[in-house]
Structures are given as structure tokens and as C-alpha cells.
Amino acid sequence: MMIAGIIAVCVILAVLAFFLPRLSKHPERGTQKTLGLGSRAGGKAPGPLGRLFSKPFSSSSKAVGKSGSAGRRIRGHMPF
């Protein structure tokens, strides 16, 4: 369920970044901030469990950042 949600957020941010590049940065930061909270909360688990619990949130945050920047980058290459 979480994977489908992250994929949906990435697609929405990529489309938003393509059509409204300046307005896409705020939702991207908000999503990354929320995922950062989950990563920090998961990282408080002891030992290797902390890394295991925080990894999905950190990799999701990276994916959100890449999708937003990809949408803005593609928009920059368009001739209009």
C-alpha cells in the first residue's frame, strides 16, 4: 500500500513539476519533510532494526526528489 502511494506521489509531482515548475517545489519539500519524519522515527529503533526501518522512508524521499527534478529538467528541454 505504501509503495503504491509513493508511486502516485512521484507521478503527481513529476506532472506538476512539468506544468508548474515553480509551484511544484513546495509540495515536494512537504512530502520530503513528512518522509524525513518517518525516517527519523524508524531510525530510533535499536541497532540494525533502526537502519532497516528508516531505509524505506529515505529511499522514498530520494525518489520524490528525483521525480520532481526530472519534471523540471524535462520542462527546461522543451522548445516552448
C-alpha positions in Angstrom: 0.0 0.0 0.0 2.8 2.4 0.9 4.6 1.6 -2.4 1.5 2.5 -4.4 1.2 5.7 -2.5 4.8 6.7 -3.1 4.5 5.9 -6.8 1.3 8.0 -7.0 3.0 11.0 -5.3 6.1 10.7 -7.6 3.9 10.7 -10.7 1.8 13.7 -9.4 5.0 15.6 -8.5 6.6 14.9 -11.9 3.5 16.1 -13.8 3.2 19.1 -11.5 6.9 19.9 -12.0 6.4 19.7 -15.8 3.4 22.0 -16.0 4.1 24.4 -13.0 7.8 24.1 -12.2 7.9 26.9 -9.6 4.8 25.8 -7.8 6.0 22.2 -7.6 8.8 22.8 -5.1 6.6 23.4 -2.1 4.7 20.1 -2.3 8.0 18.3 -3.0 9.5 19.8 0.2 6.4 19.0 2.2 6.5 15.4 1.0 10.2 15.1 1.8 9.7 16.6 5.2 7.0 14.1 6.0 9.1 11.2 4.8 12.0 12.5 6.8 9.9 12.3 10.0 9.2 8.7 9.2 12.8 8.0 8.6 13.9 9.7 11.9 11.2 7.8 13.8 12.3 4.5 12.3 15.9 5.2 12.9 15.3 5.4 16.7 14.9 1.6 16.8 17.9 -0.1 18.3 20.8 -1.5 16.3 20.3 -2.8 12.8 16.5 -2.5 13.1 16.9 1.3 13.0 18.5 1.2 9.6 16.0 -1.4 8.4 13.0 0.7 9.5 14.3 4.0 8.2 15.5 2.8 4.8 12.1 2.8 3.0 11.5 6.3 4.1 14.8 7.6 3.0 14.7 5.9 -0.4 11.2 7.2 -0.9 12.3 10.7 -0.2 15.1 10.3 -2.7 12.5 9.1 -5.3 10.3 12.1 -4.7 13.2 14.5 -5.2 14.3 12.8 -8.4 10.8 12.8 -9.9 10.3 16.5 -9.1 13.7 17.4 -10.6 13.1 15.2 -13.6 9.9 17.0 -14.4 11.5 20.4 -14.1 14.5 19.2 -16.2 12.3 17.9 -19.0 10.4 21.2 -19.0 13.7 23.0 -19.4 14.4 21.0 -22.6 11.1 21.8 -24.3 11.2 24.4 -27.0 8.3 26.4 -25.7 
